[in-house]
Amino acid sequence: SVFQAFPDYQAQIAHAVKSLAVMGVKQAGVVYATPELQKELRTSMTLAGSAQGLKLQVIDASKRPASPPALILFIGGTPELHAFANLVGGKGGSHCYLIALADVNLQVLTQLGGVPRNVSVIVTQPVPTVNSGMQVVRSYRAALGKLYDEPPSQHGLAGYIAARYTAEVLATLGTSVNRASALAAFRKRADQKIGGFLIAYQGEKLSNINVTQSMLTSDGRIVG
């Protein structure tokens, strides 16, 4: 069984599209890294755009548009975004913002060489920003610094929160821990606040949507 602890693609898409609408954007490009992702998420993307009055132009991930839009929603992973960023920004031109979902890891993107100076990347993520003052973030950064030699990332933070949530649920079982009792405890979907980060349910679905954004600037800084 799978127990959802973080907002799904649809919630991330809705947040990303809404953030563009709030800025007054009326038109943007959208890139699907694979045909499978396009088939899975195109309807959700179209509905989210229509709800915010945003017109979306589908762009081929393997070709540089003759005139790239200033804002492009990117659906895919880190290597694919790195390749597309160099494709769309490699020949100079006006500045372009790529807005991605949580599949993209900004820290890994910098390790791959970053992006051209006329491209900035904004990632929508279902956890607090890694520079947040929230207690769970401070705890994660402290544990990471003690045990590993790597920078904090939204993916690492998500794993840390999920592990903390799992430990909290298992702790309610006392000494009678087995597969059946563990499944029964998780199926209760009890609300948990992990260092200030709330995981709450209504039935089998999340009732709270925690979505934030971070940006890799054209000069290689991660903001947020």
C-alpha positions as CSV (number, residue, x, y, z in Angstrom):
1,S,0.0,0.0,0.0
2,V,1.1,3.6,-0.6
3,F,0.2,6.4,1.8
4,Q,0.4,9.9,0.3
5,A,2.1,12.4,2.6
6,F,2.8,15.2,0.1
7,P,0.8,17.1,-2.6
8,D,0.6,15.2,-5.9
9,Y,1.3,16.4,-9.5
10,Q,-2.1,18.0,-9.8
11,A,-1.6,20.2,-6.7
12,Q,1.9,21.2,-7.9
13,I,0.6,22.1,-11.3
14,A,-2.3,24.1,-9.9
15,H,0.2,26.1,-7.7
16,A,2.6,26.7,-10.5
17,V,-0.1,27.9,-12.9
18,K,-1.7,30.1,-10.2
19,S,1.6,31.7,-9.5
20,L,1.9,32.7,-13.1
21,A,-1.7,34.0,-13.2
22,V,-1.1,36.1,-10.0
23,M,1.8,37.8,-11.9
24,G,-0.6,38.7,-14.7
25,V,0.8,36.2,-17.2
26,K,-1.8,35.3,-19.9
27,Q,0.3,32.9,-22.1
28,A,3.1,30.4,-21.4
29,G,4.8,27.5,-23.0
30,V,4.6,23.9,-21.7
31,V,7.2,21.2,-22.3
32,Y,6.6,17.5,-21.6
33,A,9.9,15.6,-21.4
34,T,8.3,12.3,-22.6
35,P,5.2,11.3,-24.4
36,E,4.2,9.3,-21.4
37,L,4.2,12.4,-19.2
38,Q,2.2,14.3,-21.8
39,K,-0.4,11.6,-21.9
40,E,-0.6,11.5,-18.1
41,L,-0.6,15.2,-17.3
42,R,-1.8,17.1,-20.3
43,T,-5.5,17.2,-19.2
44,S,-4.5,18.4,-15.7
45,M,-2.3,21.1,-17.2
46,T,-5.0,22.3,-19.6
47,L,-7.7,22.4,-16.9
48,A,-5.4,24.3,-14.5
49,G,-4.5,26.8,-17.2
50,S,-8.2,27.3,-18.2
51,A,-9.1,27.8,-14.5
52,Q,-6.6,30.7,-14.3
53,G,-7.2,32.1,-17.8
54,L,-3.8,31.0,-18.9
55,K,-3.2,30.0,-22.5
56,L,-0.6,27.2,-22.8
57,Q,1.4,26.4,-26.0
58,V,2.9,22.9,-26.1
59,I,6.6,23.0,-27.1
60,D,8.7,20.1,-28.4
61,A,11.3,19.1,-25.8
62,S,13.8,18.2,-28.5
63,K,13.6,21.4,-30.5
64,R,14.4,25.0,-29.7
65,P,11.4,27.2,-30.4
66,A,12.0,30.0,-33.0
67,S,10.8,32.5,-30.5
68,P,10.8,30.9,-27.0
69,P,8.1,32.2,-24.6
70,A,9.4,34.1,-21.5
71,L,7.8,31.6,-19.2
72,I,7.8,27.8,-19.9
73,L,6.3,25.1,-17.6
74,F,8.5,22.1,-17.8
75,I,7.3,18.6,-16.9
76,G,10.1,16.1,-16.5
77,G,13.2,15.3,-14.5
78,T,16.5,17.0,-13.8
79,P,18.6,15.7,-16.7
80,E,15.8,16.4,-19.2
81,L,15.4,20.0,-17.9
82,H,19.2,20.5,-18.0
83,A,19.2,19.5,-21.7
84,F,16.2,21.7,-22.6
85,A,17.6,24.7,-20.7
86,N,20.8,24.5,-22.8
87,L,18.7,24.1,-25.9
88,V,16.4,27.0,-25.3
89,G,19.1,29.3,-23.8
90,G,22.2,28.1,-25.6
91,K,22.0,30.6,-28.5
92,G,21.5,33.7,-26.4
93,G,18.4,35.8,-26.8
94,S,15.9,37.1,-24.2
95,H,15.7,35.8,-20.7
96,C,13.6,32.6,-20.1
97,Y,12.1,31.3,-16.9
98,L,11.5,27.5,-16.7
99,I,8.9,26.5,-14.0
100,A,9.3,22.8,-13.1
101,L,7.6,20.4,-10.7
102,A,9.2,18.5,-7.7
103,D,10.9,16.0,-10.0
104,V,13.7,18.5,-10.6
105,N,16.5,18.8,-8.1
106,L,18.2,22.2,-8.2
107,Q,21.3,21.0,-6.3
108,V,21.8,18.2,-8.9
109,L,21.1,20.7,-11.7
110,T,24.0,22.9,-10.5
111,Q,26.2,19.8,-10.3
112,L,25.4,19.1,-14.0
113,G,26.8,22.5,-14.8
114,G,23.8,24.7,-14.2
115,V,21.9,26.6,-16.9
116,P,22.8,29.3,-19.4
117,R,22.9,32.8,-18.0
118,N,19.7,33.8,-19.9
119,V,17.7,31.0,-18.2
120,S,16.3,30.8,-14.6
121,V,14.7,27.7,-13.1
122,I,11.8,27.8,-10.6
123,V,10.9,24.5,-8.9
124,T,7.5,23.9,-7.3
125,Q,8.0,21.6,-4.3
126,P,5.7,19.9,-1.8
127,V,7.8,20.7,1.2
128,P,9.1,23.9,2.9
129,T,12.1,25.6,1.3
130,V,15.4,24.2,2.6
131,N,16.3,27.7,4.0
132,S,13.0,27.9,6.0
133,G,13.2,28.5,9.8
134,M,10.6,25.8,10.4
135,Q,11.8,23.4,13.2
136,V,11.7,20.3,10.9
137,V,13.9,22.0,8.4
138,R,16.4,23.0,11.1
139,S,16.4,19.4,12.4
140,Y,16.9,18.0,8.9
141,R,19.8,20.4,8.2
142,A,21.4,19.5,11.5
143,A,21.1,15.7,10.9
144,L,22.3,16.1,7.3
145,G,25.4,18.1,8.3
146,K,26.2,15.5,11.0
147,L,25.9,12.4,8.9
148,Y,26.5,13.4,5.2
149,D,28.7,15.6,3.1
150,E,26.1,17.0,0.8
151,P,23.9,20.1,0.4
152,P,20.3,20.2,1.7
153,S,17.7,19.6,-1.0
154,Q,13.9,19.4,-1.2
155,H,14.1,15.7,-2.0
156,G,16.2,15.0,1.1
157,L,13.8,17.1,3.2
158,A,10.8,15.2,1.8
159,G,12.5,11.9,2.7
160,Y,13.3,13.1,6.2
161,I,9.7,14.2,6.8
162,A,8.4,10.9,5.5
163,A,10.7,9.0,7.8
164,R,9.7,11.1,10.8
165,Y,6.0,10.6,10.0
166,T,6.6,6.8,9.7
167,A,8.4,6.7,13.0
168,E,5.6,8.6,14.7
169,V,3.0,6.2,13.4
170,L,5.0,3.1,14.3
171,A,5.6,4.5,17.8
172,T,1.9,4.2,18.5
173,L,2.1,0.4,18.2
174,G,4.2,-0.1,21.3
175,T,5.8,-3.5,21.3
176,S,3.2,-5.2,19.1
177,V,4.7,-4.3,15.7
178,N,3.9,-6.5,12.8
179,R,2.8,-6.0,9.2
180,A,-0.9,-6.2,10.0
181,S,-0.8,-3.7,12.9
182,A,1.4,-1.3,11.0
183,L,-0.9,-1.3,8.0
184,A,-3.9,-0.7,10.2
185,A,-2.1,2.2,11.9
186,F,-1.2,3.9,8.6
187,R,-4.7,3.3,7.2
188,K,-6.1,5.5,10.1
189,R,-4.3,8.4,8.4
190,A,-4.0,10.2,11.7
191,D,-2.9,13.9,11.4
192,Q,0.7,14.5,12.4
193,K,2.6,17.7,12.9
194,I,6.3,17.0,12.2
195,G,8.3,19.9,13.5
196,G,5.7,22.4,12.4
197,F,4.9,20.7,9.1
198,L,1.3,19.4,9.1
199,I,0.3,16.2,7.4
200,A,-3.5,16.0,7.6
201,Y,-6.1,13.9,5.9
202,Q,-9.8,14.1,5.0
203,G,-10.7,10.5,4.4
204,E,-7.9,9.0,2.2
205,K,-6.8,12.3,0.7
206,L,-4.6,15.1,2.0
207,S,-6.6,18.0,3.4
208,N,-3.7,20.4,3.5
209,I,-1.7,21.5,0.5
210,N,1.9,22.5,1.4
211,V,3.5,23.8,-1.8
212,T,6.4,26.2,-2.1
213,Q,8.8,27.3,-4.8
214,S,12.6,27.8,-5.0
215,M,14.6,29.3,-7.9
216,L,18.0,28.7,-9.4
217,T,19.1,32.1,-10.7
218,S,21.1,32.7,-13.9
219,D,24.2,33.3,-11.8
220,G,23.9,29.9,-10.0
221,R,22.3,31.0,-6.7
222,I,19.4,29.0,-5.2
223,V,16.8,31.3,-3.7
224,G,14.1,30.2,-1.4
